[in-house]
């Protein structure tokens, strides 16, 4: 028993931290059938060229309305050029800027459950169908530390991937984000990230300190109405966590004020 605390303090490398983060997000999916893990899942798929892929459903006439809804969701994303943000790296096979219709988003959410036992997967798929996913919009950003129009004043470049998932069931949106943040906090592995001003339901987490690790990352989750917001930032140390927090705040403000999303 006496030797157990020492084992807990053993440093975690970034690869293990990312794996733990992915596991937490998958648990979120198991409990509430969430969509907040999509970016992590897509990024992992991008690292493995042999990973299985899936085919989106063929659009039907009624999909026109859903496609329009997904376009409106994409309009809520912070535009490139805002505060010096520029186009970031590809998010898996979707590129750096993508918008999915309701049917495509639903298929993507179900795909993230593919490794679960069949009976459990079917149960969660039914939950996802009941929640009525309207669409998913994702965008990857690169910070610019030397842009004349930038107010971030970052000390080094970093990337941030932001995903918006619009789900008709607002209670599910709240549950997904709340559960994920509580789970990260309860693990005691991750450090608390910066607060997002004026958005109490937004939380960010950082990996444990490791002086030998050269890379850093931060994951954030929040919700605004029927929109679930997920963000993943990474950089060579030190990561400008305040800069990431500014982007997330800007993003949440735009969702809260639809008039800004034009």
Beta strands, then each sheet from edge to edge (+ up, - down):
strand 1: 86-87
strand 2: 97-100
strand 3: 133-142
strand 4: 159-167
strand 5: 191-192
strand 6: 203-206
strand 7: 215-224
strand 8: 227-236
sheet 1: 1+ 3- 2+
sheet 2: 1+ 3- 4+ 8- 7+ 6- 5+
end
